[in-house]
């Protein structure tokens, strides 16, 4: 600040520089996170295939659980 109470030009330049550095850091962080997330999704899809499109009802899950309980001896590891 100068004597008149206003911010001088060099202070504005310094503030603008730090604001620009912070904006660039946030941008780089966000793009890296998106890139990592896309890489993880791609690896999961390659390893496990695409997710099922079918939506199972509660009755389907109940049937599956009863089947597993009936055949627990045969399916045990």
C-alpha positions as CSV (number, residue, x, y, z in Angstrom):
1,X,0.0,0.0,0.0
2,X,1.2,3.5,-0.7
3,X,0.7,6.6,1.4
4,X,-2.7,7.4,0.0
5,X,-4.2,4.1,1.2
6,X,-4.5,2.4,-2.2
7,X,-2.7,-0.7,-3.4
8,X,0.1,0.0,-5.7
9,X,0.6,-1.8,-9.1
10,X,3.4,-4.1,-7.9
11,X,1.2,-5.5,-5.1
12,X,-1.6,-6.2,-7.6
13,X,0.9,-8.0,-9.9
14,X,2.1,-10.1,-7.0
15,X,-1.5,-11.0,-6.0
16,X,-2.4,-11.8,-9.6
17,X,0.7,-14.0,-9.9
18,X,-0.2,-16.0,-6.8
19,X,-3.9,-16.3,-7.9
20,X,-2.7,-17.6,-11.3
21,X,-0.4,-20.1,-9.6
22,X,-3.3,-21.4,-7.4
23,X,-5.7,-21.6,-10.4
24,X,-3.1,-23.6,-12.4
25,X,-2.4,-25.9,-9.4
26,X,-6.2,-26.6,-9.0
27,X,-6.6,-27.3,-12.7
28,X,-3.6,-29.7,-12.8
29,X,-4.9,-31.5,-9.8
30,X,-8.4,-31.9,-11.2
31,X,-7.3,-33.1,-14.6
32,X,-4.9,-35.6,-13.0
33,X,-7.7,-37.0,-10.8
34,X,-10.0,-37.4,-13.8
35,X,-7.2,-39.1,-15.8
36,X,-6.5,-41.5,-12.9
37,X,-10.2,-42.2,-12.5
38,X,-10.6,-43.0,-16.2
39,X,-7.5,-45.3,-16.0
40,X,-9.0,-47.2,-13.1
41,X,-12.4,-47.6,-14.8
42,X,-10.7,-48.8,-18.0
43,X,-8.6,-51.4,-16.0
44,X,-11.8,-52.6,-14.2
45,X,-13.7,-52.9,-17.5
46,X,-10.8,-54.8,-19.1
47,X,-10.4,-57.1,-16.1
48,X,-14.0,-57.7,-15.2
49,X,-16.1,-56.8,-18.3
50,X,-18.8,-54.2,-18.5
51,X,-21.4,-53.9,-15.7
52,X,-24.6,-55.8,-16.1
53,X,-27.5,-53.9,-17.6
54,X,-30.1,-56.0,-15.9
55,X,-31.6,-54.8,-12.7
56,X,-32.3,-57.5,-10.3
57,X,-35.4,-57.5,-8.1
58,X,-35.5,-58.4,-4.4
59,X,-37.2,-61.7,-5.4
60,X,-34.3,-62.5,-7.7
61,X,-31.8,-61.8,-4.8
62,X,-33.9,-63.9,-2.5
63,X,-33.9,-66.9,-4.9
64,X,-30.1,-66.6,-5.4
65,X,-29.5,-66.6,-1.6
66,X,-31.8,-69.6,-1.1
67,X,-30.0,-71.4,-3.9
68,X,-26.7,-70.7,-2.3
69,X,-27.9,-71.8,1.1
70,X,-29.2,-75.1,-0.3
71,X,-26.0,-75.8,-2.2
72,X,-23.6,-74.5,0.4
73,X,-21.8,-77.9,0.8
74,X,-21.3,-78.3,-2.9
75,X,-20.1,-74.7,-3.5
76,X,-17.9,-74.3,-0.4
77,X,-14.3,-73.5,-1.1
